[in-house]
Amino acid sequence: MSEDDINTEEYPTEIHDYLIAFEKSLGSVDEVLKTMMATSRSELLQKLEPLEQAKLDLVSVYTLNSMFWVYLATQGINPKEHPVKHELERIRTYMNKVKEIADKKKASKLNKGAASRFVRNALWEPNAENDHTSKTPAKGKKRK
């Protein structure tokens, strides 16, 4: 739809730019959906790890519910009073859980063997040879 096709007498001119941006966004969504629909779901899931599969499923269902939210708004129904709001919140909860799992996976692991070697080598251990050649200051002298 071009600007010439839009009859500005049908809606307030203040929202014209918003409608153009909305139309572009819908075009972007359409392109992504076409790309996703070109590959079968089973093929796509076989290429992904389980965590990535969960992310894909959550993004898909969140997008679908978000689009339904927009549809309700365009029909004059308040989506905040519709069960879709609770569904979006539920999906967000699961998205946060998946994010926590992914963050834990990325977190650095403690190599206990290496850590104990660092600590052991960093600590000074007195032994028989060093007892008489200790470089500790005498009791009345202060270090500067």
N, C-alpha and C positions, 0 to 999 in steps of 0.2 A: 504494500500500500504506500503510495507516495503522498506527499503533502497536497498535491492537486486533487487526489481522490478523496481526501477528507473534506467533508462539508463542515466547516467550523460553526455553522448555525445550529448544528445538532447538539453541541455541547459547549460549555463555557470555554472561552479562549485561554483562561488561566491554566487549564490542564492539558493543553495541546502538547507541550514539551514532554510532560509525563506520559502521555499516550504514545508518543513516538518512541520514547525510551522503553516503555512496556512492550511495544511491538518488536523492537530489536531484541529484547530479552527473550521473548517467546520464540523468535527465530533461532536464537542460540540454543535454547532448550530443545527445539525441534531437531537441530543438527546433532546434538549429543544423543538424543533418543534414537535417531536413525542409525548412528554409529553403533550404539549398544544393541539395537535390534538386528543388525547385520550379522552378528555372531550369535550362535546358539548359546543359551545360558550354560548348558552342560560343558560345552567346549571352553567357555570363558572360565568357569569354576575349576576345571581340570588344570588350568595353567596357573592358578593362584594357590597360595598357602592358606590354611584354615583361617588364620587371622585376617588375611586379605579378603577372603570370601565373606567373612562376617562384616567387614567394613563395606564391601560392595552391597551386600544385602541391606545393611542399615541405611546407606546413602540412598539406595533405590526406594526403600519404603518411606524414608523421610521426604524425599522429593515428591513421591506420589501423594502423600498426605498434605504436603505444602501446596501442591497444585490444587488439591481439593479445597483447601483453605481459601485459596484465591477464587476458586469457582463459587464457593458459598458467598464470599464478599461481593462478587459481581451479581449474584442473584438477590442481594439485599438481605441476606441472612447473616446475623452476627456470629462469626466463627468462634468467638470467645465463649459463647454459650452453647456451642455444639460439642459433642463427644470427640471430635477430631482434635480439639485442643489437648485433651488428656492423652490421646494417642501420640501426639507429637512430643509431649513431655515424657511419656514412657520410652519412646524411641531415643530421645536425647539422653535419658538415663543409661540406656544400653550403649549408646555411643561413648559416653564418658567411661563406662566400664572397659570397653574395648581399648580406649585411649590409655587407660591406666595399665592394662596388660601390655600394650605396645611400649609404653614408657619403661616398664619394668624389664622388658626384653632388651631395650637399648641401654639400660643402666650398666655401668661398669661392674664387673664381677671381681670379687676379692680372691686373689690367689694366696691362700693361707700359707703355702710353703715359702713363697717369695717374701711375704710379709714377715714371717718369723725369721728368715735369714737377714732381712734388713734390720730388724730390731736386734737380733743377736749380734750382728757385726757392728752396730752402732753403739752398743753398750760396752763399756770398758770392764773387762774381767781381770781381776788381780790374779796373778799366778806366782809361783815360787821365784822366778827370775826377776820379776818387777818389784817384789816386796822391798828389797834393800836399795833399789835405785829409784825409788819413788820420787817424783818431781813435785810433790805436794809442798806447799810453803810451810815453814816452821810455825809453831804456835804463836808467837807474839808478832809476827810480821803480817802486814796487810798488803794485799795485791793492789796495784794501782792500775 
